[in-house]
Amino acid sequence: MRPNIAFWSWVTLAPFVVAQTSTPTSSVSDPAGTTSDVSSASSAVTNATSTTVSSATATQSSTTPADPGSTYAPFPPPADTPLPVYPATDPLRPPEVGGQTVPNFGPAWAAAWRQAKAKIANFTLEEKVSVGTGTLWQGGRCVGNIASIEPVDGRGWKGLCLMDGPLGVRPVDYITGFPTGINTAATFNRNYMRLRGLAMGREFVGKGVNIALSPMMNMGRVAAGGRNWEGFGGDPFLAGEAAYETILGMQQGGVIACAKHLVANEQEHKRMTSTSEIDDRTLHEIYTHPFLRSVMAGVGSMMCSYNQLNGTYACDNDKVMNDIVKREYGYQGFIMTDWFAQHDAGSVSNGLDMSMPGNMIIGVPPGQPAPVPFGDTLVAAVRNGEIPEARVDDLATRVIASWYLLHQDRSSFPAVSFNAFALDDDATNLHVDVQDDHHKIVREIGAASAVLLKNVNGALPLGRKNRNIALIGTGAGGGPILPYVAAPLDAIQREARKFRTSVDYYLDDWNLDGASVIARKRSAALVFITANSGEALNINVEGTTGDRLNLTAWHNGEALVSAVAANNNNTIVIVNSVGPLIVEDWIDHPNVTAVLWAGVPGQEVGNAIADVLYGHYNPSGRLPYTIAKKQEDYGAQLNLEGGETDILPIHYTDGLNIDYRHFDTNNIAPRFEFGFGLSYTKFTYNGLRVSKINNVVSAAERPLVAAWERGEATPIAVGSSRAAWLHIPAYRATFSVRNTGSVAGSETPQLYINFPASSGEPPSVLRGFTNTELRAGEQKTVTITLSRYDLSIWDTERQGWRKPEGQFGVTVGASSRDTRLKGSVPL
């Protein structure tokens, strides 16, 4: 929680905690609730000098500081041998969108680490600790600050500026209000995901920001979750791809991205005093997957979350930070806390690299000084022999290596040009304009993310047939907090005048009689309804502090739609919502002819909506979550239990069955399924063929490929979960898509894997999607690739990824339930 300014995002980098040479025995629960002995889980994790490193295979960990007699050895870098399909890559020059290669950031990280080690070699212990210690709340011009070390152009360095947020630089001026993460996911379009990230990254750098606290990639497990709009929806594959492309774009723009919140922070209620209880397989396959994709995108930082995971705070969790992120994912960046989320200095031994904003306020009695868990406390712990100095070297190296990785040492990198805590101070706010032409990408994504849910008898697009229309509801007006808002009313009026259409409007949600009167005898009545949410204790949105308490529209929305539909037989509903709503009260009303789900598309909201309503953009958005018929149909519900100081257990009993997977597994009919979206045209699919790709792997990896094909789990090693052989394209699905309608449009084919029964997976699992733009009558061949990882499950006993025994089905279609083609993987 950050007082006054509420927003967050992070990412981290760090080595591995040490251990004595004995190997611990740990237990992890599998989805069936049994336990498996995994005493061998750490035996294979060694560094170049054969020092055994503890892998902490349980999902909970001790918070005991390192034994004074123990040693510390950082994780060795993964073996990142460049290959044609795994080329050496610099973050400022990422691979093109949709390419068939996997970027290899290993050489760039190696160079950055060499520079960072040389830099800290001249630092004192206090200076090295300062690299991972914030300058305290409001202790600088940014939301988070790392102090410089003088001389900055000599042996020292310039320090760091960390800033929110999820929609661009906040809370400063002359910036762009970008589309939300959930809208970006709804495009199912990697190009838009990348472009949004790039534009955001350039704006952060233009303001002098080193680290952007974004993107957020917690899963939309709970439909009412307050911050779902920041993330990328209810499917881990979609969330992972969106996180991957966003980070590639942001870091191409020169800013260090921050993958957050690590991990399992899926509701706002009691997020600081709850424990997410998750089995090891579900944790790997669902909740940490987007973080794995972030590491593969070269992310420079991560942020650990407020909540506990299986009884241990995330920012003190050895299993997550050390074993999964730094060992298994081979992560070479740094991990920071969410603001004030650190509990003691011992967390440095469990993988934490940076304390933000540097002091603690959570749990501190009023009037008492806020402790600084790093800073002098960490210096003393090192001098007392409680923490090895090598661990401090490691955290300082990770932070500064990320700085070098993004080439922020260059003299042309802008200085901070604002003061986040004194925005009216002209001496420290230079009002630098970084907007460029980014409104164009905002408008494009806004239109591309709009999901057409219903369109009866060609109610949309609007045009000459609509002589007079009415706009009803406050949602048709502007908004109060973005740099500017293109209001739907203004944009629609401009379009309507091209057809000499008369436009009346009634910006009131509660006077149903007035709304009814203006709706009568209009050729179309457009009703705008909304739903919003807040954030924990610090962002109160109309009385909602965090999660939504129900899935109904705000501001009398259901009654407003019903009143208008009772008086107009061409009622078109436009929904601006942070997440799913239950629409059963009105969706089947015969006078509701069209529904456009616009989400939260950013400052160009009105222009984007008008582009779709008038057919300038043929809708291609797809739902990134399921819309249920009733709230109880969802597999996970908001947990509002617990007293003020209780630790609330949140049991993830839905396991692998998140979102549409739950509906499929339990044969529950949704109102609108995941991946659903209509178009103004029609498409047909034909000729599915799935074949094997013979990509070259390194000599050292060939035995691993053969072992995987035999059904063996990946070995326990540094970087094992992101190994190139596991993620390069291994199979190719090709098919054709034809536009059989009369207008051009973009189709979004989706590929789902039907795992063999032996796997314990849900019936269908998203493993691919793409976009294809087609003129009327045109046909194109579409290709979607699959990796070995895409066909793997997490083996809790062997602590690795393996191919389950049996036949793999392939389903290609227009949504999770709209099957067009079926095939199988030739294993």
RAVENDA-V32738 format. One line per field, one symbol per residue. ss: DSSP state (a for helix, b for strand, c for the rest). A space follows every 50 residues. Layout:
ss=???
This chain:
ss=ccccccccccbcbcccccccccccccbbbcccccbbbccccccccbcccc cbccccccccccccccccccccccccccccccbccbcbcbccbccccccc cccbcaaaaaaaaaaaaaaaccccaaaaaaccbbcccccccccbbbccbc ccccccbccbbbbbcccccbccccccccccaaaaaacccaaaaaaaaaaa aaaaaaccccbbcccbcccccccccccaaacccccaaaaaaaaaaaaaaa aacccbcbbbbbcccccccccccbbbbccaaaaaaaacaaaaaaaacccc bbbbcccbbccbbaaacaaaaaaaaaaacccccbbbbcccccccaaaaaa cccbbcccccccccccccccccccaaaaaaaaacccccaaaaaaaaaaaa aaaaacccccccccccccccccccccccccccccccccaaaaaaaaaacc bbbbbaaacccccccccbbbbbcaaacccccccccccaaaaaaaaaaccc cbbbbbcccccaaaaaaaaccccbbbbbbbbcccbcccbbbccbbccccc ccccccaaaaaaaaacccccbbbbbbbccccccccccccccbbbbbbccc ccccaaaaaaaaacccccccccccccbcccaaaccccccccccccccbbb bccccccccaaaaaaccccccbcccccbccccbbbbbbbbbbccccccaa aaaaaaaaaccccccccccaaacaaaacbbbbbbbbbbbcccccbbbccb bbbbccaaacccccbbbbbccbbbccccbbbbbbbbbcaaabbbbccccb bbbcccccbbbbbcccccbbbbbbccc
